[in-house]
Amino acid sequence: MYNFDVVKTKKESIVDWLRGEYRSISTGRATPQVLDLVHIDMYGVRTQIAHAGSINIEDPRTLRVSPWDKTILGAMEKAINEADLGLSVSSDNDGLRVHFPALTTETRQKLVKLLKDRLEDARIKIRSLREETNKDIDAKAKEGVYGEDEQHRFREEMQKIVDGANAELESLFQKKETEVMGE
């Protein structure tokens, strides 16, 4: 029997990667998850902004970032600006305000194109995983570990995993596209 556990783990990591990419794409509404991929250098350690302070939703288009140590306020502001998330940042004595601009139709279309690009990147990773696994199955069949029937069955099982992964990726895309388009 071929062990598909490693394949399923890699598939899940690809789906998680896409989920993280989509989470970092702003939809015009203030969500703390947009800052998940933003890191700062805090005391010599690369730290997520969420771990260096509290992030709260102030209103539908504004986040309030309050660092636990006020000395890192400048580093936080710089990191958010450099992350190029399309957000504007202003600081005051209590922390940062992160403003989410209203999305225009043109901006929404650009975001959907970006979503499609990320979806295609994930699909390419899934295809590579399938090719790598099928080569391994074929090599073991050539060595005589499996017969032709088992080889065919394992390849079919791999295709089922790929089809499931593609359906999951497509579902993530559809959900995020609906969110971006404001439907």
MIRO-184686 format. One line per 2 residues: number of its first residue (from 1); for each residue x, y, z of C-alpha. Coordinates in Angstrom, 1 decimal. Each point is the difference from the previous one (the first is absolute). Layout:
N
NUM	X Y Z ~ ...
This chain:
183
1	0.0 0.0 0.0 ~ 1.3 3.5 -0.9
3	0.2 2.4 2.9 ~ -1.9 3.1 -1.0
5	0.4 1.7 3.5 ~ 2.9 2.1 -1.2
7	-1.8 1.0 -3.1 ~ -3.1 1.0 2.0
9	2.1 2.0 2.4 ~ 1.7 1.9 -2.9
11	-3.4 0.6 -1.6 ~ -1.3 1.5 3.2
13	3.1 2.3 0.3 ~ -0.7 1.2 -3.6
15	-3.7 0.7 0.9 ~ 1.2 1.8 3.2
17	2.5 2.0 -2.0 ~ -2.8 1.2 -2.3
19	-2.3 0.8 2.9 ~ 2.8 2.1 1.6
21	0.6 1.8 -3.3 ~ -3.7 0.8 -0.3
23	-0.2 1.1 3.6 ~ 2.7 2.6 -0.7
25	-1.9 1.6 -2.9 ~ -2.1 2.9 1.1
27	-3.7 0.1 -0.9 ~ -0.7 3.5 1.1
29	-1.3 -1.1 3.4 ~ 2.2 0.2 3.1
31	1.1 -3.4 1.0 ~ 3.0 -0.7 2.3
33	1.0 -3.1 -2.1 ~ 1.3 2.4 -2.7
35	2.9 0.7 2.3 ~ 0.8 -3.7 0.7
37	2.9 0.0 -2.5 ~ 1.5 3.3 1.2
39	3.1 -0.5 2.2 ~ 2.2 2.4 1.9
41	3.4 -0.4 1.6 ~ -0.7 0.1 3.7
43	3.0 -0.4 2.4 ~ 1.9 -1.8 -2.8
45	-2.8 -2.5 -0.7 ~ -2.3 0.1 -3.1
47	-3.5 0.3 1.6 ~ -3.5 0.2 -1.5
49	-1.7 3.3 0.7 ~ -2.8 -1.9 1.7
51	2.5 -1.3 2.5 ~ 1.4 3.4 0.8
53	-3.2 1.7 0.9 ~ -3.8 -0.1 -0.2
55	-1.9 0.5 -3.2 ~ -3.6 1.1 0.2
57	-2.6 1.1 -2.5 ~ -0.8 3.6 0.7
59	-2.6 0.4 -2.8 ~ -0.8 -1.9 -3.3
61	3.0 1.6 -1.7 ~ 2.5 0.5 2.8
63	2.1 -2.2 2.2 ~ 1.7 1.2 3.3
65	3.4 -1.5 0.6 ~ 1.2 0.6 3.6
67	3.5 -1.3 0.6 ~ 0.9 -1.3 3.5
69	3.3 1.8 -0.2 ~ -0.4 3.6 -1.4
71	3.7 0.0 -1.1 ~ -0.9 -2.3 -3.0
73	-2.8 2.3 -1.3 ~ 2.3 1.4 -2.8
75	1.1 -3.5 -1.0 ~ -3.7 -1.2 -0.2
77	-0.9 3.0 -2.1 ~ 2.9 -0.6 -2.4
79	-0.7 -3.7 -0.3 ~ -3.7 0.6 -0.9
81	1.0 2.6 -2.6 ~ 2.7 -2.2 -1.5
83	-2.3 -3.0 -0.1 ~ -1.8 1.8 -2.9
85	-3.5 -1.1 0.9 ~ -1.6 3.1 -1.3
87	-0.7 1.3 3.5 ~ 0.7 3.4 1.4
89	1.4 0.3 3.5 ~ -0.1 2.9 2.5
91	1.4 0.0 3.5 ~ -1.0 1.8 3.2
93	1.0 -0.4 3.7 ~ -1.9 -3.2 0.5
95	1.1 -1.9 -3.1 ~ -0.8 -0.3 -3.7
97	-3.1 0.4 -2.0 ~ 0.0 -2.1 -3.2
99	-2.5 1.3 -2.5 ~ -1.5 -2.2 -2.7
101	-0.8 2.0 -3.2 ~ -3.3 -0.5 -1.7
103	0.4 -2.3 -3.0 ~ -0.8 1.3 -3.4
105	-1.3 -2.3 -2.8 ~ 3.4 0.1 -1.6
107	1.7 -0.9 3.3 ~ -2.4 -2.8 0.5
109	0.8 -1.4 -3.5 ~ 3.7 0.2 0.7
111	-0.5 -1.8 3.3 ~ -2.0 -2.8 -1.7
113	2.9 -0.3 -2.5 ~ 2.4 -0.3 2.9
115	-2.2 -2.7 1.5 ~ 0.0 -1.9 -3.2
117	3.8 0.2 -0.2 ~ 0.3 -1.4 3.5
119	-2.5 -2.7 -0.8 ~ 2.0 -1.0 -3.1
121	3.2 -0.1 2.1 ~ -1.7 -2.4 2.4
123	-1.2 -2.2 -2.8 ~ 3.5 -0.2 -1.4
125	1.2 -1.1 3.4 ~ -2.7 -2.7 0.0
127	0.9 -1.2 -3.5 ~ 3.7 -0.2 1.0
129	-1.0 -2.1 3.0 ~ -2.0 -2.3 -2.2
131	2.9 -0.4 -2.5 ~ 2.5 -0.6 2.8
133	-2.3 -2.7 1.6 ~ -0.8 -1.7 -3.3
135	3.7 -0.2 -0.8 ~ 0.6 -1.7 3.4
137	-2.9 -2.4 -0.6 ~ 1.4 -0.8 -3.5
139	3.5 -0.5 1.3 ~ -1.2 -2.4 2.7
141	-2.1 -1.9 -2.5 ~ 3.1 -0.3 -2.3
143	1.9 -1.4 3.0 ~ -2.7 -2.6 0.4
145	-1.4 1.3 3.3 ~ -3.5 0.4 -1.7
147	-1.7 -1.7 -2.8 ~ -1.6 1.8 -2.9
149	-3.5 -0.1 1.6 ~ 1.3 1.5 3.2
151	2.0 2.6 -1.9 ~ -3.2 1.0 -1.9
153	-2.1 0.1 3.2 ~ 2.6 2.1 1.8
155	0.1 2.5 -2.9 ~ -3.8 0.2 0.1
157	0.1 0.6 3.8 ~ 2.6 2.8 -0.6
159	-2.3 1.5 -2.6 ~ -2.9 0.0 2.5
161	2.2 1.9 2.5 ~ 0.9 2.5 -2.7
163	-3.7 0.5 -1.0 ~ -0.9 0.5 3.6
165	2.8 2.5 0.5 ~ -1.0 1.9 -3.1
167	-3.7 0.1 1.1 ~ 1.2 1.4 3.4
169	2.2 2.6 -1.7 ~ -2.8 1.0 -2.3
171	-2.4 0.4 3.0 ~ 2.5 2.3 1.8
173	0.3 2.1 -3.2 ~ -3.8 0.2 -0.5
175	-0.5 1.1 3.7 ~ 2.8 2.6 -0.2
177	-1.2 1.3 -3.4 ~ -3.5 0.5 1.3
179	1.5 1.9 3.0 ~ 2.1 2.2 -2.2
181	-2.8 0.8 -2.5 ~ -2.2 0.9 3.0
183	-2.8 -2.3 -1.1
